[in-house]
Structure formats: structure tokens, C-alpha cells
Amino acid sequence: MIVVCTHCSMRLQLDDAKIPARAFTVRCPKCQNIINAQPPASEAAHGALASGHSPATENPRLDKTPAPVFNPDTTALSETSVEAQSTDASAAANDVLRLLATLVQRGTAGGENALESKRLAWERHRVLVCVSPEHRQVVARKLAEHEYHVFLAENTTQAIERMREERMDIIILDPNFDPVEQGAAHVSNEMNAMRPAERRRTFFVHFSSTGRTLDQHAAFVSNANLIINHGDIEQMPRALERSIRDYNDLYRDLNRAMNIAAL
């Protein structure tokens, strides 16, 4: 049996033979939080309503691995290779040298503008793509072509596990994502469970078949930062850049006061 800490999200593997028949508590070895747990339901009662747990930790049919990195050079999904990471590091080093040269040549003011205008290789926006299969590869490839660091979720478990493993800068969610497991609802719940400061650092994109791209009123009603229509995938990177720039302008004074970098 797996128990998830409600404070730090650490998963604890418990011996089924030692689990009592009634409710019990266990202390998290990582944060020392007391976790209230229930014994696993019987097979007869093990339905969607009886389980009441996140699919990312309790669904035995799904692989509990986070969404992998999208590799635009192949049709398969794989984690970034050591060679690719080395290439990124070299590119990042070159970026640093160019920006240092700009600081020397243009002075502090010009250097700040240059730093804001160019994102370093290790600072690429991390995007979690949670869309239906017919749009999955097209969206991921288009974003990868524009220097986004793309993670492609095939199901609800991969999406939730990736969100819990590391912070995503951008989450693109389709209402038709993993409909069997109600993927859109679970990803939305995970977003709503974030602390306000963490939520403000996550740009939420509603990928819609009916909404109008860049419709700010519809985005507000949908509790999203941006709406992209299925028919505007080609314009998605440009719409993202524009919207994130406006978003950073909105929070510029707050970010400076809190000494936080722009999104």
C-alpha cells in the first residue's frame, strides 16, 4: 500500500501484511508530518468513488512515471540524452559569454535590456503539454521549434507526476485530455491546490476547440491565463510570447519588490 504525505507529497510504501483493518496514522520520515490513512478498500468497493485518491498514486493500470521530455528529432518520446545535455550546457556557456560582452560594451543599462531580451539555454520555459492525441505531436513539435523545453503527457498519471516532480512554467491543458481518467479535472485540481505564490508562477493555457485565441475575458472565466484555439496551433508560440510578456509587465513591480525573476 502506498500512502502520500499531505505536506511534502512523499510516497511511503507500507507492507500490506502489517496494515491494520481500521484507520491508522503514520509519520512521514521526510517532514515528520502525521498522515491519517485508511486501509485499502476491498475489491468489491474498489471503484472510482470508493478509492478517493489521486490517479497519480493509486491507479494500478497506469505507469507511475512523469511525463517524458519531447524529442523533436524522433517520433518516440524519450528523456534527454547526456549528449543533448552537454550540447545545452555548451550553448548556455556561449550565451553567458555573449551577454558578458554586451554588459562590457553597452554598460549596465544596456546589459539589463540584453538579459531580459534573451533567455539562456538553461532558462528555457518548461512546458507541460496535456492535450488529446490528435494534437499532441503537433503542439509539442511547434513549441520545441521555438526553444521551449517540452514535456509531453500521454495520460493523467504522467501529467500529475511531472507537476509534482518539478515546477512547470507553462501548462497547456485540453478539456479532452485523457477523458477515461478525467485527466483535465485532475490537472485542474492540482493547479487549484497550489499555493498562491506558486500558482502565480505557473502560466495556465486552456487549449480549446470552441474558445477564441487571446480572448482574455473567456480566459478569466476559465481560470486560465490564455486561451488557444485548436485551429491556431501555428500561432501558439507567438501568442504565448505576447501573453507572457504582458503577464510579466503586470507583475513587474511585485517581482522587483520580492526580488523574483520574471516568468
C-alpha positions as CSV (number, residue, x, y, z in Angstrom):
1,M,0.0,0.0,0.0
2,I,1.2,3.5,-0.9
3,V,0.5,6.5,1.4
4,V,1.2,10.0,0.2
5,C,2.2,12.7,2.7
6,T,-0.2,15.6,2.5
7,H,2.6,18.1,3.5
8,C,5.6,17.2,1.3
9,S,3.9,14.7,-1.2
10,M,6.4,12.0,-0.3
11,R,5.1,8.5,-1.1
12,L,5.5,5.8,1.6
13,Q,5.4,2.1,0.7
14,L,3.8,0.2,3.5
15,D,3.8,-3.6,4.0
16,D,0.2,-4.8,3.2
17,A,0.6,-7.6,5.8
18,K,1.1,-5.1,8.6
19,I,-1.7,-2.7,7.7
20,P,-4.4,-2.7,10.4
21,A,-8.1,-3.2,9.4
22,R,-9.1,0.2,10.7
23,A,-7.9,3.8,10.2
24,F,-4.3,4.4,11.3
25,T,-1.6,7.1,11.3
26,V,1.9,7.1,10.1
27,R,4.7,9.7,10.5
28,C,6.4,10.9,7.3
29,P,10.2,10.3,7.6
30,K,11.0,13.3,5.5
31,C,9.0,16.2,7.1
32,Q,7.7,14.4,10.3
33,N,4.1,15.2,9.3
34,I,1.4,12.9,10.8
35,I,-0.5,11.2,8.0
36,N,-4.0,9.8,8.5
37,A,-4.6,6.8,6.4
38,Q,-7.3,4.3,5.7
39,P,-6.8,0.6,4.9
40,P,-7.2,-0.3,1.2
41,A,-10.8,-1.0,0.1
42,S,-11.9,-4.5,-0.8
43,E,-12.2,-5.5,-4.4
44,A,-16.0,-5.1,-4.3
45,A,-15.7,-1.5,-3.1
46,H,-12.7,-0.5,-5.2
47,G,-14.4,1.8,-7.6
48,A,-13.8,5.4,-8.6
49,L,-15.8,6.7,-5.7
50,A,-14.5,4.3,-3.2
51,S,-10.8,4.9,-3.8
52,G,-10.9,8.7,-3.4
53,H,-7.1,9.0,-4.2
54,S,-5.2,10.8,-6.9
55,P,-4.7,8.7,-10.0
56,A,-1.1,9.6,-10.0
57,T,-0.5,7.4,-6.9
58,E,-3.3,4.9,-6.7
59,N,-4.3,3.7,-10.2
60,P,-2.6,0.3,-10.8
61,R,-3.3,0.4,-14.5
62,L,-1.1,3.3,-15.2
63,D,2.7,3.6,-15.2
64,K,3.7,5.9,-12.4
65,T,6.4,7.8,-14.3
66,P,6.4,11.6,-15.0
67,A,5.7,12.9,-18.5
68,P,8.9,12.5,-20.5
69,V,10.8,15.2,-22.4
70,F,9.7,15.6,-26.0
71,N,12.4,14.8,-28.5
72,P,11.6,16.6,-31.8
73,D,14.2,14.6,-33.8
74,T,12.2,11.3,-33.4
75,T,8.6,10.3,-33.2
76,A,9.2,8.4,-29.9
77,L,9.2,10.1,-26.5
78,S,12.4,9.8,-24.5
79,E,14.3,11.5,-21.7
80,T,17.1,14.0,-22.8
81,S,20.3,12.2,-23.5
82,V,23.6,13.0,-22.0
83,E,24.9,14.3,-25.3
84,A,22.0,16.7,-25.6
85,Q,22.5,17.9,-22.1
86,S,26.2,18.5,-22.9
87,T,25.1,20.5,-26.1
88,D,22.7,22.6,-24.0
89,A,25.5,23.3,-21.5
90,S,27.8,24.5,-24.3
91,A,25.1,26.7,-25.7
92,A,24.5,28.1,-22.3
93,A,28.2,28.9,-21.8
94,N,28.3,30.7,-25.2
95,D,25.2,32.7,-24.1
96,V,26.9,33.8,-20.9
97,L,30.0,34.9,-22.8
98,R,27.9,36.9,-25.3
99,L,25.9,38.6,-22.6
100,L,29.0,39.5,-20.6
101,A,30.5,41.1,-23.7
102,T,27.2,43.0,-24.1
103,L,27.5,44.3,-20.5
104,V,31.0,45.5,-21.1
105,Q,30.2,47.2,-24.4
106,R,26.8,48.8,-23.5
107,G,27.1,49.4,-19.8
108,T,24.8,48.3,-17.0
109,A,21.6,49.7,-18.5
110,G,22.1,48.1,-21.9
111,G,23.2,44.9,-20.3
112,E,19.9,44.6,-18.3
113,N,18.0,45.0,-21.6
114,A,20.0,42.3,-23.2
115,L,19.5,40.0,-20.3
116,E,15.7,40.5,-20.5
117,S,15.6,40.0,-24.2
118,K,17.4,36.7,-24.5
119,R,16.6,33.6,-22.4
120,L,19.6,31.4,-21.6
121,A,19.6,27.7,-22.6
122,W,19.0,26.6,-19.0
123,E,16.2,29.1,-18.6
124,R,14.0,27.9,-21.4
125,H,10.4,27.8,-20.4
126,R,9.3,24.3,-19.2
127,V,6.0,23.4,-20.8
128,L,3.8,20.5,-19.8
129,V,1.5,19.6,-22.8
130,C,-1.7,17.8,-21.8
131,V,-3.7,17.6,-24.9
132,S,-5.7,15.0,-26.9
133,P,-3.7,12.5,-29.1
134,E,-4.6,14.1,-32.4
135,H,-2.9,17.4,-31.4
136,R,-0.2,16.1,-29.1
137,Q,2.7,15.8,-31.5
138,V,1.9,18.9,-33.5
139,V,1.7,21.1,-30.4
140,A,4.9,19.7,-28.9
141,R,6.9,20.0,-32.1
142,K,5.8,23.6,-32.7
143,L,6.8,24.6,-29.1
144,A,10.1,22.7,-29.4
145,E,10.9,24.6,-32.6
146,H,10.6,27.8,-30.6
147,E,13.1,26.8,-27.9
148,Y,10.6,25.7,-25.3
149,H,11.6,22.7,-23.1
150,V,8.6,20.5,-23.7
151,F,7.3,17.6,-21.5
152,L,4.6,15.5,-23.2
153,A,2.0,13.8,-21.0
154,E,0.2,10.8,-22.5
155,N,-2.1,10.3,-19.5
156,T,-3.2,11.7,-16.2
157,T,-0.6,10.0,-14.2
158,Q,2.3,11.3,-16.2
159,A,0.9,14.8,-16.0
160,I,0.4,14.8,-12.3
161,E,3.7,13.2,-11.5
162,R,5.6,15.7,-13.7
163,M,3.9,18.6,-11.9
164,R,4.8,17.2,-8.6
165,E,8.4,16.4,-9.6
166,E,9.3,19.9,-10.8
167,R,7.7,23.2,-11.3
168,M,6.3,23.9,-14.8
169,D,6.4,27.4,-16.2
170,I,3.6,26.7,-18.6
171,I,0.8,24.1,-18.5
172,I,-1.3,23.6,-21.7
173,L,-4.5,21.7,-20.9
174,D,-7.1,20.3,-23.3
175,P,-10.6,19.5,-21.9
176,N,-10.4,16.3,-23.9
177,F,-7.1,15.2,-22.3
178,D,-7.3,11.6,-21.0
179,P,-11.2,11.6,-20.8
180,V,-11.3,8.0,-19.4
181,E,-9.5,9.1,-16.3
182,Q,-10.9,12.6,-16.2
183,G,-7.5,14.0,-16.9
184,A,-8.5,17.6,-17.3
185,A,-10.3,17.7,-14.0
186,H,-7.3,16.1,-12.1
187,V,-4.8,18.5,-13.7
188,S,-7.1,21.5,-12.9
189,N,-7.4,20.3,-9.3
190,E,-3.7,20.0,-9.0
191,M,-3.4,23.6,-10.2
192,N,-6.1,24.8,-7.8
193,A,-4.2,23.1,-4.9
194,M,-1.1,25.2,-5.5
195,R,-0.2,27.9,-3.0
196,P,-1.0,31.4,-4.4
197,A,2.7,32.3,-4.9
198,E,3.3,29.1,-6.7
199,R,0.2,29.4,-8.9
200,R,1.2,32.9,-9.9
201,R,4.5,31.4,-11.3
202,T,2.6,29.0,-13.5
203,F,1.1,30.2,-16.7
204,F,-2.0,28.2,-17.5
205,V,-3.2,27.8,-21.1
206,H,-6.7,26.5,-22.0
207,F,-6.4,24.6,-25.3
208,S,-10.0,24.8,-26.6
209,S,-11.9,23.7,-29.7
210,T,-14.5,26.4,-29.2
211,G,-12.7,29.3,-27.5
212,R,-11.2,32.2,-29.4
213,T,-7.5,32.6,-29.2
214,L,-6.3,35.5,-26.9
215,D,-9.9,36.0,-25.6
216,Q,-9.0,37.5,-22.2
217,H,-12.5,37.5,-20.8
218,A,-13.0,33.8,-21.7
219,A,-9.6,33.0,-20.2
220,F,-10.6,34.8,-16.9
221,V,-13.9,32.8,-16.8
222,S,-12.0,29.6,-17.3
223,N,-9.5,30.4,-14.6
224,A,-6.7,30.4,-17.2
225,N,-4.1,32.9,-18.3
226,L,-4.6,32.3,-22.0
227,I,-6.9,30.6,-24.5
228,I,-5.6,29.0,-27.7
229,N,-8.0,27.5,-30.2
230,H,-7.2,24.2,-31.8
231,G,-7.1,25.9,-35.2
232,D,-4.4,28.3,-34.2
233,I,-1.6,25.9,-33.3
234,E,0.8,27.6,-35.7
235,Q,0.3,30.9,-33.9
236,M,0.7,29.3,-30.4
237,P,4.3,30.3,-29.8
238,R,3.7,33.9,-30.8
239,A,0.6,34.1,-28.7
240,L,2.5,32.6,-25.7
241,E,5.3,35.1,-26.0
242,R,2.9,38.0,-26.3
243,S,0.8,36.9,-23.3
244,I,3.8,36.1,-21.1
245,R,5.3,39.4,-21.9
246,D,2.1,41.2,-20.8
247,Y,1.9,38.9,-17.7
248,N,5.4,39.9,-16.7
249,D,4.6,43.6,-17.2
250,L,1.6,43.2,-14.9
251,Y,3.7,41.8,-12.1
252,R,6.9,43.7,-12.8
253,D,6.8,45.9,-9.7
254,L,5.8,43.0,-7.4
255,N,8.6,40.8,-8.8
256,R,11.1,43.6,-8.2
257,A,9.9,44.1,-4.7
258,M,10.2,40.4,-3.9
259,N,13.4,40.1,-5.9
260,I,11.9,37.4,-8.2
261,A,12.8,36.9,-11.8
262,A,10.2,37.4,-14.5
263,L,8.3,34.3,-15.7
